[in-house]
Amino acid sequence: MDKTGIASLIAGIVLLILGGYGVWVFLPDVIAFLKGVIGILGILIGIFLVIFGAILIKD
């Protein structure tokens, strides 16, 4: 393994630990964010299904 691989591995481990700590500290905010993302995904999927249905009805 070369120096770049070792540096990437160490940086990845450090970022993984810091990210896990950040999620643990801000857990209520993370849960609220995930709920928002689920809502936005639902809206986008609904829009695409409406467009897809309209295209199928035209044919």
Residue pairs with C-beta under 8 A, 6 or more apart in sequence:
23 30
